[in-house]
Amino acid sequence: MKKIVIIGAGFAGLRLARKLSKLKQFEIWLIDKNNYHQFQPLFYQVATSGLEPSSISFPLRKLFQNKKNVYLRCATVTNINAEQKFIETTVGAIDFDFLVIANGATTNYFNNEQIKSNAFPMKSVSEALYIRNQILQNIEHALIQPKEKQNEYLSVAIVGAGPTGVELSGALAELKRKILPKDYPELDFTKMTITLIEAAPRVLAAMSEVSSIKAKEYLESLGVHVLTSTSVLAFNGEEIMLSNQTSFRARNFIWAAGVTANQINGLPDEVKGRGNRIKVNRYSQIDNFDNLFAIGDVALMATEKYPNGHPQVATVANEQADQLYKNLLKLIKKESLMPFEYSDKGSMATIGRHLAVVELPIVKFQGIIAWLFWMFLHLMLILGVKNKLLVFINWLWKYFTFDQSLRLIIKPFSLKKTTTYESEQPTRS
């Protein structure tokens, strides 16, 4: 039985683990810092009080309850020893025959330490929940501010007009129009500005110009101020400085401008490429290694069609996981491997109620049909029948009542420890 260690339970890692778990030839070890899978496309709805975190998260151990060949460890990988075939983690060392790195990407601040210190990222459920807390808390602060300062506590700036930035802007605009004025009648929400800032010449730059233009029209119809060909130079927690030599004040500053691959020590520098992604061949093997693989956002597979690597989206991650599953079977049978070829199934983004853009290989469409298509597809992709039902009920409630009932400020609790105990060093598994 071959031992496969998979680092990361995102779309790629989890899909591969679930496929391999059906086979008796493999012992699968799935390592993730969380004990749950996160459905990243709906983080923005957690951040805007549309969904609870538990609705888009699924416990890993429940998925593998009846799989005797799957071992889960909630840990962080600190180092890879490729020569001796083991990884070091926060719970000890783990041997492997094959290692699959699928630990995804994190927020890219482009080496701007000031922005990193003050911006709200949104790359995890906990970060989305933090954004929800901060926006609501700042609205509470606005109640006790002089009228001339209320605007900066109410206003939101979002950097990055990819799908995340566009969807977040639209959701906040609907929150501002339909819900917050009823919750806070003392405040004038006409003072609240939602500004979407994009360094590229247009929003949704990865999509067609038609979809980009339509998305901008939808955003502006909701009252979002869209700035393109503009980058953020600095943010000190209160004031945003732009590349066009202007500035404005906003306490809510969300950074969705880019990603960089999560790093793990132990790999040689020559396998690291653009965006810190790991260079792999067409079989997802890390350069110069036969038993080390990388898939999903962390992998950089250069092809003729994608010389700078594939898009860092869930469809690529899932397809790479499917292909690696087939190739791992071929490896143990000593058969020739099959090269990966991405089949682009399209892209989409939702902006608000009845407002969305969808691009499929054979057709592009916008409006209510695109909005319903987006909702149906995302509902089907969520893990677990209960989670699908919870999300559907929340969406249905919001549609008919124009309300979102999850506007809770949940503050973190910190236990003050008075005594510490030394634990034994974990042993190698």
ZAMI-427025 format. One record per residue (C-alpha): residue number from 0; residue in three letters; x, y, z negated. Coordinates in steps of 0.1 Angstrom, whole numbers, plus 5000, padded with zeros to 4 digits. Last residue first. Layout:
# residues N
+-----+------+------+------+------+
| pos | code |    X |    Y |    Z |
+-----+------+------+------+------+
| NUM |  ALA |    X |    Y |    Z |
...
+-----+------+------+------+------+
END
This chain:
# residues 429
+-----+------+------+------+------+
| pos | code |    X |    Y |    Z |
+-----+------+------+------+------+
| 428 |  SER | 5040 | 5091 | 4877 |
| 427 |  ARG | 5071 | 5107 | 4862 |
| 426 |  THR | 5068 | 5116 | 4825 |
| 425 |  PRO | 5053 | 5146 | 4809 |
| 424 |  GLN | 5075 | 5164 | 4784 |
| 423 |  GLU | 5060 | 5161 | 4749 |
| 422 |  SER | 5041 | 5190 | 4736 |
| 421 |  GLU | 5055 | 5217 | 4713 |
| 420 |  TYR | 5028 | 5232 | 4691 |
| 419 |  THR | 5018 | 5268 | 4688 |
| 418 |  THR | 5001 | 5285 | 4659 |
| 417 |  THR | 4983 | 5318 | 4656 |
| 416 |  LYS | 4965 | 5317 | 4689 |
| 415 |  LYS | 4942 | 5346 | 4698 |
| 414 |  LEU | 4916 | 5331 | 4722 |
| 413 |  SER | 4909 | 5354 | 4752 |
| 412 |  PHE | 4874 | 5355 | 4767 |
| 411 |  PRO | 4869 | 5369 | 4802 |
| 410 |  LYS | 4840 | 5393 | 4807 |
| 409 |  ILE | 4809 | 5382 | 4827 |
| 408 |  ILE | 4791 | 5413 | 4840 |
| 407 |  LEU | 4759 | 5398 | 4854 |
| 406 |  ARG | 4741 | 5409 | 4885 |
| 405 |  LEU | 4728 | 5375 | 4895 |
| 404 |  SER | 4692 | 5383 | 4903 |
| 403 |  GLN | 4696 | 5394 | 4939 |
| 402 |  ASP | 4665 | 5412 | 4953 |
| 401 |  PHE | 4649 | 5420 | 4986 |
| 400 |  THR | 4620 | 5399 | 4974 |
| 399 |  PHE | 4613 | 5377 | 5004 |
| 398 |  TYR | 4648 | 5374 | 5018 |
| 397 |  LYS | 4666 | 5373 | 4984 |
| 396 |  TRP | 4644 | 5345 | 4971 |
| 395 |  LEU | 4650 | 5325 | 5003 |
| 394 |  TRP | 4688 | 5331 | 5002 |
| 393 |  ASN | 4689 | 5320 | 4965 |
| 392 |  ILE | 4668 | 5289 | 4972 |
| 391 |  PHE | 4690 | 5279 | 5001 |
| 390 |  VAL | 4722 | 5283 | 4980 |
| 389 |  LEU | 4708 | 5262 | 4952 |
| 388 |  LEU | 4695 | 5235 | 4976 |
| 387 |  LYS | 4728 | 5233 | 4995 |
| 386 |  ASN | 4746 | 5231 | 4961 |
| 385 |  LYS | 4723 | 5203 | 4949 |
| 384 |  VAL | 4728 | 5183 | 4982 |
| 383 |  GLY | 4766 | 5185 | 4978 |
| 382 |  LEU | 4793 | 5202 | 4998 |
| 381 |  ILE | 4785 | 5233 | 5018 |
| 380 |  LEU | 4789 | 5229 | 5056 |
| 379 |  MET | 4752 | 5224 | 5063 |
| 378 |  LEU | 4743 | 5257 | 5046 |
| 377 |  HIS | 4771 | 5275 | 5066 |
| 376 |  LEU | 4757 | 5263 | 5099 |
| 375 |  PHE | 4721 | 5272 | 5090 |
| 374 |  MET | 4729 | 5307 | 5078 |
| 373 |  TRP | 4751 | 5315 | 5109 |
| 372 |  PHE | 4724 | 5302 | 5133 |
| 371 |  LEU | 4697 | 5323 | 5115 |
| 370 |  TRP | 4719 | 5354 | 5118 |
| 369 |  ALA | 4727 | 5347 | 5154 |
| 368 |  ILE | 4690 | 5344 | 5162 |
| 367 |  ILE | 4683 | 5376 | 5143 |
| 366 |  GLY | 4709 | 5397 | 5161 |
| 365 |  GLN | 4737 | 5387 | 5184 |
| 364 |  PHE | 4746 | 5362 | 5211 |
| 363 |  LYS | 4776 | 5348 | 5230 |
| 362 |  VAL | 4774 | 5316 | 5251 |
| 361 |  ILE | 4795 | 5288 | 5265 |
| 360 |  PRO | 4824 | 5284 | 5240 |
| 359 |  LEU | 4803 | 5298 | 5212 |
| 358 |  GLU | 4805 | 5334 | 5199 |
| 357 |  VAL | 4781 | 5345 | 5172 |
| 356 |  VAL | 4773 | 5380 | 5159 |
| 355 |  ALA | 4751 | 5388 | 5130 |
| 354 |  LEU | 4723 | 5411 | 5118 |
| 353 |  HIS | 4689 | 5398 | 5108 |
| 352 |  ARG | 4697 | 5409 | 5072 |
| 351 |  GLY | 4733 | 5419 | 5070 |
| 350 |  ILE | 4767 | 5417 | 5088 |
| 349 |  THR | 4771 | 5381 | 5096 |
| 348 |  ALA | 4802 | 5368 | 5114 |
| 347 |  MET | 4808 | 5341 | 5140 |
| 346 |  SER | 4834 | 5321 | 5157 |
| 345 |  GLY | 4836 | 5294 | 5184 |
| 344 |  LYS | 4841 | 5257 | 5187 |
| 343 |  ASP | 4877 | 5259 | 5196 |
| 342 |  SER | 4890 | 5224 | 5203 |
| 341 |  TYR | 4925 | 5223 | 5190 |
| 340 |  GLU | 4949 | 5198 | 5205 |
| 339 |  PHE | 4970 | 5177 | 5182 |
| 338 |  PRO | 4994 | 5152 | 5197 |
| 337 |  MET | 4987 | 5114 | 5193 |
| 336 |  LEU | 5013 | 5092 | 5176 |
| 335 |  SER | 5027 | 5061 | 5192 |
| 334 |  GLU | 5022 | 5029 | 5172 |
| 333 |  LYS | 5042 | 5016 | 5142 |
| 332 |  LYS | 5010 | 5002 | 5125 |
| 331 |  ILE | 5019 | 5023 | 5094 |
| 330 |  LEU | 5024 | 5053 | 5117 |
| 329 |  LYS | 4993 | 5047 | 5137 |
| 328 |  LEU | 4971 | 5049 | 5106 |
| 327 |  LEU | 4988 | 5081 | 5096 |
| 326 |  ASN | 4982 | 5094 | 5131 |
| 325 |  LYS | 4944 | 5089 | 5129 |
| 324 |  TYR | 4942 | 5107 | 5095 |
| 323 |  LEU | 4965 | 5134 | 5109 |
| 322 |  GLN | 4940 | 5141 | 5137 |
| 321 |  ASP | 4911 | 5144 | 5114 |
| 320 |  ALA | 4930 | 5167 | 5090 |
| 319 |  GLN | 4941 | 5189 | 5119 |
| 318 |  GLU | 4905 | 5191 | 5131 |
| 317 |  ASN | 4893 | 5201 | 5096 |
| 316 |  ALA | 4920 | 5228 | 5092 |
| 315 |  VAL | 4914 | 5242 | 5126 |
| 314 |  THR | 4876 | 5245 | 5119 |
| 313 |  ALA | 4883 | 5261 | 5085 |
| 312 |  VAL | 4901 | 5291 | 5098 |
| 311 |  GLN | 4938 | 5302 | 5099 |
| 310 |  PRO | 4939 | 5307 | 5137 |
| 309 |  HIS | 4965 | 5284 | 5153 |
| 308 |  GLY | 5002 | 5292 | 5155 |
| 307 |  ASN | 5021 | 5320 | 5171 |
| 306 |  PRO | 5024 | 5304 | 5205 |
| 305 |  TYR | 4987 | 5293 | 5204 |
| 304 |  LYS | 4978 | 5284 | 5240 |
| 303 |  GLU | 5012 | 5270 | 5248 |
| 302 |  THR | 5015 | 5255 | 5214 |
| 301 |  ALA | 5032 | 5265 | 5181 |
| 300 |  MET | 5020 | 5246 | 5150 |
| 299 |  LEU | 5025 | 5268 | 5119 |
| 298 |  ALA | 5009 | 5250 | 5089 |
| 297 |  VAL | 4999 | 5267 | 5057 |
| 296 |  ASP | 4964 | 5275 | 5069 |
| 295 |  GLY | 4955 | 5239 | 5076 |
| 294 |  ILE | 4980 | 5211 | 5079 |
| 293 |  ALA | 5015 | 5203 | 5068 |
| 292 |  PHE | 5033 | 5169 | 5070 |
| 291 |  LEU | 5063 | 5152 | 5054 |
| 290 |  ASN | 5071 | 5116 | 5063 |
| 289 |  ASP | 5091 | 5120 | 5095 |
| 288 |  PHE | 5110 | 5152 | 5085 |
| 287 |  ASN | 5131 | 5173 | 5109 |
| 286 |  ASP | 5104 | 5199 | 5115 |
| 285 |  ILE | 5073 | 5193 | 5093 |
| 284 |  GLN | 5051 | 5166 | 5109 |
| 283 |  SER | 5017 | 5180 | 5120 |
| 282 |  TYR | 5017 | 5156 | 5151 |
| 281 |  ARG | 5022 | 5186 | 5175 |
| 280 |  ASN | 5053 | 5196 | 5155 |
| 279 |  VAL | 5053 | 5216 | 5123 |
| 278 |  LYS | 5067 | 5249 | 5111 |
| 277 |  ILE | 5056 | 5258 | 5076 |
| 276 |  ARG | 5038 | 5292 | 5073 |
| 275 |  ASN | 5056 | 5320 | 5055 |
| 274 |  GLY | 5036 | 5345 | 5076 |
| 273 |  ARG | 5058 | 5337 | 5106 |
| 272 |  GLY | 5080 | 5307 | 5101 |
| 271 |  LYS | 5095 | 5285 | 5073 |
| 270 |  VAL | 5111 | 5253 | 5085 |
| 269 |  GLU | 5146 | 5269 | 5086 |
| 268 |  ASP | 5144 | 5279 | 5050 |
| 267 |  PRO | 5147 | 5243 | 5038 |
| 266 |  LEU | 5118 | 5230 | 5017 |
| 265 |  GLY | 5123 | 5227 | 4980 |
| 264 |  ASN | 5102 | 5254 | 4965 |
| 263 |  ILE | 5065 | 5257 | 4974 |
| 262 |  GLN | 5050 | 5288 | 4990 |
| 261 |  ASN | 5014 | 5297 | 4997 |
| 260 |  ALA | 5010 | 5309 | 5033 |
| 259 |  THR | 5004 | 5346 | 5038 |
| 258 |  VAL | 4970 | 5363 | 5044 |
| 257 |  GLY | 4957 | 5395 | 5057 |
| 256 |  ALA | 4937 | 5427 | 5053 |
| 255 |  ALA | 4911 | 5417 | 5028 |
| 254 |  TRP | 4921 | 5441 | 5000 |
| 253 |  ILE | 4892 | 5454 | 4979 |
| 252 |  PHE | 4894 | 5489 | 4963 |
| 251 |  ASN | 4866 | 5498 | 4939 |
| 250 |  ARG | 4878 | 5530 | 4920 |
| 249 |  ALA | 4873 | 5552 | 4951 |
| 248 |  ARG | 4889 | 5586 | 4959 |
| 247 |  PHE | 4897 | 5599 | 4993 |
| 246 |  SER | 4928 | 5606 | 5013 |
| 245 |  THR | 4938 | 5620 | 5047 |
| 244 |  GLN | 4972 | 5619 | 5065 |
| 243 |  ASN | 4960 | 5596 | 5093 |
| 242 |  SER | 4980 | 5568 | 5077 |
| 241 |  LEU | 4956 | 5568 | 5047 |
| 240 |  MET | 4961 | 5575 | 5010 |
| 239 |  ILE | 4935 | 5560 | 4986 |
| 238 |  GLU | 4930 | 5576 | 4952 |
| 237 |  GLU | 4919 | 5561 | 4919 |
| 236 |  GLY | 4939 | 5529 | 4912 |
| 235 |  ASN | 4971 | 5543 | 4927 |
| 234 |  PHE | 4965 | 5533 | 4963 |
| 233 |  ALA | 4990 | 5538 | 4990 |
| 232 |  LEU | 4997 | 5537 | 5028 |
| 231 |  VAL | 4964 | 5523 | 5040 |
| 230 |  SER | 4961 | 5518 | 5077 |
| 229 |  THR | 4940 | 5534 | 5104 |
| 228 |  SER | 4934 | 5524 | 5140 |
| 227 |  THR | 4897 | 5518 | 5129 |
| 226 |  LEU | 4878 | 5536 | 5101 |
| 225 |  VAL | 4842 | 5524 | 5096 |
| 224 |  HIS | 4819 | 5543 | 5072 |
| 223 |  VAL | 4791 | 5518 | 5063 |
| 222 |  GLY | 4756 | 5532 | 5063 |
| 221 |  LEU | 4737 | 5501 | 5073 |
| 220 |  SER | 4734 | 5514 | 5109 |
| 219 |  GLU | 4772 | 5519 | 5108 |
| 218 |  LEU | 4777 | 5483 | 5101 |
| 217 |  TYR | 4754 | 5471 | 5128 |
| 216 |  GLU | 4770 | 5493 | 5154 |
| 215 |  LYS | 4804 | 5481 | 5143 |
| 214 |  ALA | 4793 | 5445 | 5147 |
| 213 |  LYS | 4779 | 5452 | 5182 |
| 212 |  ILE | 4812 | 5468 | 5193 |
| 211 |  SER | 4832 | 5438 | 5180 |
| 210 |  SER | 4808 | 5413 | 5195 |
| 209 |  VAL | 4812 | 5429 | 5230 |
| 208 |  GLU | 4849 | 5433 | 5226 |
| 207 |  SER | 4853 | 5396 | 5220 |
| 206 |  MET | 4864 | 5381 | 5187 |
| 205 |  ALA | 4898 | 5381 | 5170 |
| 204 |  ALA | 4896 | 5419 | 5166 |
| 203 |  LEU | 4866 | 5416 | 5143 |
| 202 |  VAL | 4866 | 5454 | 5139 |
| 201 |  ARG | 4884 | 5476 | 5165 |
| 200 |  PRO | 4916 | 5495 | 5172 |
| 199 |  ALA | 4936 | 5475 | 5146 |
| 198 |  ALA | 4946 | 5490 | 5113 |
| 197 |  GLU | 4911 | 5485 | 5098 |
| 196 |  ILE | 4894 | 5504 | 5070 |
| 195 |  LEU | 4858 | 5497 | 5059 |
| 194 |  THR | 4844 | 5525 | 5037 |
| 193 |  ILE | 4813 | 5521 | 5015 |
| 192 |  THR | 4802 | 5554 | 5001 |
| 191 |  MET | 4781 | 5559 | 4970 |
| 190 |  LYS | 4769 | 5595 | 4967 |
| 189 |  THR | 4735 | 5585 | 4982 |
| 188 |  PHE | 4734 | 5562 | 4953 |
| 187 |  ASP | 4722 | 5590 | 4930 |
| 186 |  LEU | 4724 | 5575 | 4895 |
| 185 |  GLU | 4698 | 5577 | 4867 |
| 184 |  PRO | 4675 | 5551 | 4885 |
| 183 |  TYR | 4702 | 5525 | 4879 |
| 182 |  ASP | 4687 | 5490 | 4885 |
| 181 |  LYS | 4662 | 5502 | 4911 |
| 180 |  PRO | 4688 | 5523 | 4929 |
| 179 |  LEU | 4712 | 5492 | 4928 |
| 178 |  ILE | 4688 | 5469 | 4947 |
| 177 |  LYS | 4678 | 5479 | 4982 |
| 176 |  ARG | 4702 | 5504 | 4997 |
| 175 |  LYS | 4734 | 5498 | 4977 |
| 174 |  LEU | 4730 | 5461 | 4977 |
| 173 |  GLU | 4724 | 5462 | 5014 |
| 172 |  ALA | 4755 | 5482 | 5020 |
| 171 |  LEU | 4775 | 5458 | 4997 |
| 170 |  ALA | 4764 | 5428 | 5018 |
| 169 |  GLY | 4774 | 5446 | 5050 |
| 168 |  SER | 4808 | 5456 | 5037 |
| 167 |  LEU | 4815 | 5421 | 5024 |
| 166 |  GLU | 4806 | 5405 | 5058 |
| 165 |  VAL | 4828 | 5429 | 5077 |
| 164 |  GLY | 4857 | 5425 | 5054 |
| 163 |  THR | 4856 | 5387 | 5053 |
| 162 |  PRO | 4850 | 5384 | 5091 |
| 161 |  GLY | 4880 | 5406 | 5099 |
| 160 |  ALA | 4878 | 5443 | 5092 |
| 159 |  GLY | 4906 | 5446 | 5067 |
| 158 |  VAL | 4907 | 5470 | 5038 |
| 157 |  ILE | 4875 | 5475 | 5019 |
| 156 |  ALA | 4868 | 5508 | 5000 |
| 155 |  VAL | 4840 | 5510 | 4975 |
| 154 |  SER | 4823 | 5540 | 4960 |
| 153 |  LEU | 4804 | 5541 | 4928 |
| 152 |  TYR | 4832 | 5550 | 4904 |
| 151 |  GLU | 4846 | 5576 | 4929 |
| 150 |  ASN | 4811 | 5592 | 4934 |
| 149 |  GLN | 4804 | 5596 | 4897 |
| 148 |  LYS | 4832 | 5622 | 4892 |
| 147 |  GLU | 4813 | 5654 | 4902 |
| 146 |  LYS | 4783 | 5642 | 4882 |
| 145 |  PRO | 4803 | 5640 | 4850 |
| 144 |  GLN | 4809 | 5604 | 4840 |
| 143 |  ILE | 4788 | 5584 | 4815 |
| 142 |  LEU | 4766 | 5566 | 4840 |
| 141 |  ALA | 4796 | 5561 | 4864 |
| 140 |  HIS | 4811 | 5537 | 4838 |
| 139 |  GLU | 4782 | 5514 | 4843 |
| 138 |  ILE | 4787 | 5515 | 4880 |
| 137 |  ASN | 4824 | 5508 | 4874 |
| 136 |  GLN | 4814 | 5477 | 4854 |
| 135 |  LEU | 4792 | 5464 | 4882 |
| 134 |  ILE | 4820 | 5468 | 4908 |
| 133 |  GLN | 4845 | 5453 | 4884 |
| 132 |  ASN | 4825 | 5423 | 4874 |
| 131 |  ARG | 4816 | 5414 | 4910 |
| 130 |  ILE | 4852 | 5418 | 4920 |
| 129 |  TYR | 4863 | 5395 | 4892 |
| 128 |  LEU | 4838 | 5369 | 4904 |
| 127 |  ALA | 4853 | 5370 | 4938 |
| 126 |  GLU | 4888 | 5366 | 4923 |
| 125 |  SER | 4876 | 5336 | 4903 |
| 124 |  VAL | 4860 | 5320 | 4934 |
| 123 |  SER | 4893 | 5324 | 4952 |
| 122 |  LYS | 4910 | 5345 | 4979 |
| 121 |  MET | 4893 | 5378 | 4972 |
| 120 |  PRO | 4920 | 5404 | 4962 |
| 119 |  PHE | 4911 | 5435 | 4942 |
| 118 |  ALA | 4937 | 5462 | 4947 |
| 117 |  ASN | 4958 | 5479 | 4919 |
| 116 |  SER | 4990 | 5460 | 4914 |
| 115 |  LYS | 4992 | 5446 | 4949 |
| 114 |  ILE | 4986 | 5481 | 4963 |
| 113 |  GLN | 5015 | 5495 | 4944 |
| 112 |  GLU | 5037 | 5466 | 4953 |
| 111 |  ASN | 5033 | 5471 | 4991 |
| 110 |  ASN | 5053 | 5441 | 5005 |
| 109 |  PHE | 5027 | 5434 | 5032 |
| 108 |  TYR | 5000 | 5428 | 5006 |
| 107 |  ASN | 4992 | 5393 | 5020 |
| 106 |  THR | 4966 | 5375 | 5000 |
| 105 |  THR | 4970 | 5337 | 4997 |
| 104 |  ALA | 4971 | 5308 | 5020 |
| 103 |  GLY | 4965 | 5271 | 5021 |
| 102 |  ASN | 4978 | 5243 | 4999 |
| 101 |  ALA | 4977 | 5217 | 5026 |
| 100 |  ILE | 5011 | 5200 | 5023 |
|  99 |  VAL | 5009 | 5163 | 5031 |
|  98 |  LEU | 5035 | 5140 | 5016 |
|  97 |  PHE | 5040 | 5104 | 5027 |
|  96 |  ASP | 5057 | 5076 | 5007 |
|  95 |  PHE | 5053 | 5096 | 4975 |
|  94 |  ASP | 5066 | 5099 | 4939 |
|  93 |  ILE | 5050 | 5122 | 4913 |
|  92 |  ALA | 5069 | 5143 | 4888 |
|  91 |  GLY | 5052 | 5158 | 4857 |
|  90 |  VAL | 5021 | 5177 | 4847 |
|  89 |  THR | 5033 | 5212 | 4859 |
|  88 |  THR | 5044 | 5195 | 4891 |
|  87 |  GLU | 5076 | 5182 | 4906 |
|  86 |  ILE | 5073 | 5163 | 4939 |
|  85 |  PHE | 5089 | 5130 | 4948 |
|  84 |  LYS | 5106 | 5114 | 4978 |
|  83 |  GLN | 5143 | 5113 | 4969 |
|  82 |  GLU | 5153 | 5133 | 4999 |
|  81 |  ALA | 5122 | 5154 | 5002 |
|  80 |  ASN | 5124 | 5167 | 4966 |
|  79 |  ILE | 5095 | 5192 | 4966 |
|  78 |  ASN | 5092 | 5218 | 4938 |
|  77 |  THR | 5067 | 5236 | 4916 |
|  76 |  VAL | 5034 | 5219 | 4925 |
|  75 |  THR | 5006 | 5233 | 4903 |
|  74 |  ALA | 4983 | 5209 | 4885 |
|  73 |  CYS | 4949 | 5193 | 4881 |
|  72 |  ARG | 4957 | 5158 | 4891 |
|  71 |  LEU | 4934 | 5134 | 4910 |
|  70 |  TYR | 4940 | 5098 | 4918 |
|  69 |  VAL | 4922 | 5081 | 4947 |
|  68 |  ASN | 4925 | 5043 | 4953 |
|  67 |  LYS | 4896 | 5034 | 4930 |
|  66 |  LYS | 4871 | 5055 | 4949 |
|  65 |  ASN | 4837 | 5054 | 4932 |
|  64 |  GLN | 4838 | 5087 | 4914 |
|  63 |  PHE | 4857 | 5104 | 4943 |
|  62 |  LEU | 4834 | 5133 | 4951 |
|  61 |  LYS | 4824 | 5137 | 4915 |
|  60 |  ARG | 4861 | 5141 | 4905 |
|  59 |  LEU | 4865 | 5170 | 4929 |
|  58 |  PRO | 4839 | 5191 | 4913 |
|  57 |  PHE | 4821 | 5213 | 4940 |
|  56 |  SER | 4821 | 5251 | 4942 |
|  55 |  ILE | 4798 | 5272 | 4963 |
|  54 |  SER | 4768 | 5272 | 4940 |
|  53 |  SER | 4790 | 5271 | 4909 |
|  52 |  PRO | 4803 | 5306 | 4917 |
|  51 |  GLU | 4767 | 5320 | 4915 |
|  50 |  LEU | 4754 | 5335 | 4947 |
|  49 |  GLY | 4742 | 5369 | 4959 |
|  48 |  SER | 4759 | 5390 | 4933 |
|  47 |  THR | 4781 | 5409 | 4958 |
|  46 |  ALA | 4814 | 5392 | 4949 |
|  45 |  VAL | 4797 | 5358 | 4949 |
|  44 |  GLN | 4783 | 5365 | 4983 |
|  43 |  TYR | 4818 | 5376 | 4995 |
|  42 |  PHE | 4832 | 5342 | 4985 |
|  41 |  LEU | 4808 | 5325 | 5009 |
|  40 |  PRO | 4833 | 5316 | 5036 |
|  39 |  GLN | 4857 | 5302 | 5009 |
|  38 |  PHE | 4837 | 5271 | 4999 |
|  37 |  GLN | 4858 | 5262 | 4969 |
|  36 |  HIS | 4867 | 5226 | 4959 |
|  35 |  TYR | 4869 | 5218 | 4922 |
|  34 |  ASN | 4894 | 5207 | 4896 |
|  33 |  ASN | 4916 | 5237 | 4902 |
|  32 |  LYS | 4954 | 5237 | 4905 |
|  31 |  ASP | 4952 | 5210 | 4931 |
|  30 |  ILE | 4969 | 5176 | 4936 |
|  29 |  LEU | 4952 | 5147 | 4954 |
|  28 |  TRP | 4970 | 5114 | 4951 |
|  27 |  ILE | 4959 | 5088 | 4976 |
|  26 |  GLU | 4969 | 5051 | 4975 |
|  25 |  PHE | 4966 | 5039 | 5011 |
|  24 |  GLN | 4960 | 5006 | 5029 |
|  23 |  LYS | 4926 | 5000 | 5013 |
|  22 |  LEU | 4909 | 5026 | 5035 |
|  21 |  LYS | 4878 | 5047 | 5027 |
|  20 |  SER | 4899 | 5071 | 5006 |
|  19 |  LEU | 4918 | 5081 | 5037 |
|  18 |  LYS | 4888 | 5100 | 5051 |
|  17 |  ARG | 4880 | 5117 | 5018 |
|  16 |  ALA | 4917 | 5127 | 5012 |
|  15 |  LEU | 4920 | 5141 | 5048 |
|  14 |  ARG | 4888 | 5162 | 5043 |
|  13 |  LEU | 4900 | 5174 | 5009 |
|  12 |  GLY | 4934 | 5185 | 5021 |
|  11 |  ALA | 4922 | 5203 | 5052 |
|  10 |  PHE | 4892 | 5222 | 5037 |
|   9 |  GLY | 4909 | 5231 | 5005 |
|   8 |  ALA | 4920 | 5205 | 4980 |
|   7 |  GLY | 4957 | 5212 | 4980 |
|   6 |  ILE | 4988 | 5191 | 4979 |
|   5 |  ILE | 4982 | 5156 | 4993 |
|   4 |  VAL | 5003 | 5127 | 4980 |
|   3 |  ILE | 5001 | 5095 | 5001 |
|   2 |  LYS | 5013 | 5062 | 4986 |
|   1 |  LYS | 5014 | 5034 | 5011 |
|   0 |  MET | 5000 | 5000 | 5000 |
+-----+------+------+------+------+
END
